[in-house]
Amino acid sequence: MNKLTLLLPALLLAACATPKVAVNPRSDFSAVKRVAVLSFSGAKGDLAADLMTQSLLEHGADVVERQRLDAVMREQSLSSSSAFDPSTAKQLGRLLGVDALFVGTVAESTPQSSYIVSQSENPRITTITPVSGGTVYSEGSVMGMPNSQLLSTTANVSLLSRMVDVQTGSIMWSASMSYEGFDIPSAMTGITDAFIRSLSPIWPGLYKVK
């Protein structure tokens, strides 16, 4: 079996992947009417927060515009990491009119890469740059380079996110997940969509996701 034939099963497994989720049984999700998404820590953290915001909006959540959130954070000299402090969370809740905050971390972000594999006839030698970290698939032969093929790896992303009650600073919900996609945005979207699906059964503020 060649590497190309391994691609479809791998992508199907990724599509069926689910996040690891923990829920605080004392949390009242029915009281959460409006939320804000803080920038995630780590590389591509702003992108992850934007995509989390997009996923929330697509499933019916009332979300504060991120530019408004960033402006308030700068005005108050606050950082995303301070959102767990009860006084800070309550301050943001009052200023933004939100009931909960989403914070997160980009634990891993490996972009898609491409490699050329060449084979000489005499002597018969195959030259390939080692590939690691993602599923490998073929994009076909390389024009103008006989006996060569272009191989690519998928992008890999790992995200962690938490929903924080602004009144108490307590964590209401927490999730983590790793995912492969053709690029970093598609991998992150796969994760943020899965995060929201995990919240749909317990948070009345969302549309029920099938």
C-alpha positions as CSV (number, residue, x, y, z in Angstrom):
1,M,0.0,0.0,0.0
2,N,1.5,3.4,-1.0
3,K,1.3,6.6,0.9
4,L,-1.4,8.0,-1.3
5,T,-3.8,5.2,-0.4
6,L,-3.3,6.0,3.3
7,L,-4.6,9.5,2.9
8,L,-8.4,8.9,2.8
9,P,-8.6,6.7,5.9
10,A,-6.4,9.2,7.8
11,L,-8.7,12.1,6.8
12,L,-11.8,10.1,7.7
13,L,-10.3,9.4,11.2
14,A,-9.5,13.1,11.6
15,A,-13.1,14.1,10.6
16,C,-14.5,11.8,13.2
17,A,-12.2,13.0,16.0
18,T,-13.8,14.4,19.1
19,P,-12.3,16.7,21.7
20,K,-11.5,15.7,25.3
21,V,-14.0,17.7,27.3
22,A,-14.5,18.4,31.1
23,V,-17.6,20.2,32.4
24,N,-18.0,21.8,35.8
25,P,-21.3,20.3,37.2
26,R,-21.9,23.3,39.3
27,S,-22.0,25.7,36.4
28,D,-25.3,27.3,35.2
29,F,-25.0,27.4,31.5
30,S,-28.6,28.8,31.2
31,A,-27.3,32.0,32.7
32,V,-24.8,32.6,29.9
33,K,-26.4,34.9,27.3
34,R,-23.4,36.7,25.9
35,V,-19.7,35.8,25.6
36,A,-16.4,37.1,24.5
37,V,-13.4,35.3,23.1
38,L,-9.9,36.4,24.2
39,S,-6.9,35.9,22.1
40,F,-5.4,32.4,22.5
41,S,-1.8,32.2,23.8
42,G,0.8,30.7,21.5
43,A,1.6,31.0,17.8
44,K,-1.5,31.8,15.6
45,G,-3.4,32.7,18.8
46,D,-5.3,35.6,17.2
47,L,-6.3,33.3,14.3
48,A,-7.5,30.6,16.7
49,A,-9.6,33.2,18.6
50,D,-11.1,34.5,15.4
51,L,-12.1,31.0,14.2
52,M,-13.5,30.2,17.7
53,T,-15.6,33.4,17.4
54,Q,-16.8,32.3,13.9
55,S,-17.8,28.9,15.1
56,L,-19.7,30.3,18.0
57,L,-21.6,32.8,15.8
58,E,-22.4,30.0,13.3
59,H,-24.1,28.1,16.1
60,G,-26.2,30.9,17.5
61,A,-24.0,32.4,20.3
62,D,-24.1,36.1,21.1
63,V,-20.4,37.1,20.9
64,V,-18.8,40.5,21.5
65,E,-16.9,41.9,18.5
66,R,-13.2,41.1,19.0
67,Q,-12.0,44.6,18.2
68,R,-14.2,45.9,21.0
69,L,-12.8,43.3,23.3
70,D,-9.2,44.1,22.4
71,A,-9.8,47.8,22.9
72,V,-11.1,47.3,26.4
73,M,-8.2,44.9,27.2
74,R,-5.7,47.6,26.2
75,E,-7.6,50.4,28.0
76,Q,-7.6,48.3,31.2
77,S,-4.0,47.0,30.7
78,L,-5.3,43.4,30.9
79,S,-3.9,40.2,29.4
80,S,-5.7,37.0,28.4
81,S,-3.9,35.1,31.1
82,S,-5.4,37.2,33.8
83,A,-9.0,36.2,32.9
84,F,-9.0,33.5,35.5
85,D,-8.6,36.0,38.3
86,P,-12.1,36.6,39.7
87,S,-11.8,40.3,40.0
88,T,-10.4,40.6,36.4
89,A,-13.1,38.3,35.0
90,K,-15.8,40.3,36.8
91,Q,-14.4,43.6,35.5
92,L,-14.4,42.4,31.9
93,G,-17.9,41.1,32.3
94,R,-19.1,44.5,33.5
95,L,-17.3,46.5,30.9
96,L,-18.3,44.2,28.0
97,G,-21.7,43.1,29.2
98,V,-20.8,39.4,29.0
99,D,-21.5,36.4,31.2
100,A,-18.6,34.2,30.2
101,L,-15.2,34.4,28.6
102,F,-13.4,32.0,26.3
103,V,-9.7,31.7,26.7
104,G,-7.3,29.3,25.1
105,T,-3.9,28.1,24.0
106,V,-2.4,27.0,20.7
107,A,-0.3,24.1,22.0
108,E,0.9,23.0,18.5
109,S,0.8,24.6,15.0
110,T,2.7,22.8,12.3
111,P,2.1,24.1,8.8
112,Q,1.6,22.1,5.6
113,S,4.8,21.3,3.8
114,S,5.8,20.0,0.4
115,Y,8.8,17.8,-0.7
116,I,10.1,16.7,-4.0
117,V,11.1,13.0,-4.3
118,S,13.5,12.2,-7.2
119,Q,14.7,8.9,-8.5
120,S,17.8,8.4,-10.7
121,E,18.0,5.4,-13.1
122,N,21.8,4.7,-13.1
123,P,22.6,4.0,-10.4
124,R,19.1,3.6,-9.1
125,I,18.8,6.0,-6.2
126,T,15.8,7.6,-4.6
127,T,16.3,11.0,-3.0
128,I,13.7,12.2,-0.5
129,T,13.7,14.7,2.3
130,P,12.5,13.1,5.5
131,V,8.8,13.9,6.3
132,S,7.4,13.9,9.8
133,G,4.4,15.2,11.8
134,G,1.6,14.7,9.3
135,T,-0.2,12.4,6.8
136,V,1.7,12.3,3.5
137,Y,-0.1,12.4,0.2
138,S,0.9,12.7,-3.5
139,E,0.3,15.7,-5.6
140,G,1.6,14.0,-8.8
141,S,4.7,14.3,-10.9
142,V,6.7,17.5,-11.2
143,M,6.7,19.2,-14.6
144,G,10.1,19.3,-16.2
145,M,11.6,16.9,-13.7
146,P,11.5,13.3,-14.9
147,N,11.1,10.6,-12.3
148,S,10.1,13.1,-9.6
149,Q,7.0,13.5,-7.5
150,L,5.7,16.2,-5.3
151,L,4.7,15.0,-1.8
152,S,2.9,17.1,0.9
153,T,2.2,16.8,4.6
154,T,-1.0,18.0,6.3
155,A,-1.0,20.8,8.8
156,N,-1.2,19.7,12.5
157,V,-2.9,21.8,15.2
158,S,-3.6,21.3,18.9
159,L,-5.9,23.7,20.8
160,L,-7.0,24.0,24.4
161,S,-9.9,26.2,25.4
162,R,-11.8,27.1,28.6
163,M,-15.1,28.9,29.3
164,V,-14.8,31.1,32.4
165,D,-17.7,32.4,34.5
166,V,-17.1,36.2,34.8
167,Q,-18.8,36.3,38.2
168,T,-16.6,33.8,39.9
169,G,-13.6,33.2,37.7
170,S,-14.5,29.5,37.8
171,I,-13.9,27.3,34.7
172,M,-17.3,26.1,33.4
173,W,-16.1,24.0,30.5
174,S,-12.7,22.9,29.2
175,A,-11.7,21.1,26.0
176,S,-8.6,20.0,24.1
177,M,-8.1,18.5,20.7
178,S,-5.5,17.8,18.0
179,Y,-6.5,17.8,14.3
180,E,-5.0,17.5,10.8
181,G,-6.0,19.7,7.9
182,F,-4.7,20.8,4.6
183,D,-3.6,24.0,6.2
184,I,-3.6,25.6,9.6
185,P,-6.9,27.5,9.3
186,S,-8.8,24.4,8.2
187,A,-7.3,22.4,11.0
188,M,-8.2,25.0,13.6
189,T,-11.7,25.3,12.2
190,G,-12.1,21.6,12.5
191,I,-11.2,21.9,16.2
192,T,-13.3,25.0,17.0
193,D,-16.4,23.5,15.4
194,A,-15.9,20.3,17.4
195,F,-15.6,22.4,20.6
196,I,-18.9,24.1,19.9
197,R,-20.6,20.8,19.2
198,S,-19.5,19.6,22.6
199,L,-21.2,22.7,24.2
200,S,-24.4,22.5,22.3
201,P,-26.1,19.9,24.5
202,I,-25.4,21.8,27.7
203,W,-25.6,25.5,26.7
204,P,-29.1,26.7,25.8
205,G,-27.5,29.8,24.2
206,L,-26.5,27.7,21.1
207,Y,-28.4,26.1,18.3
208,K,-28.6,22.3,18.8
209,V,-26.0,20.9,16.4
210,K,-26.7,17.5,14.8
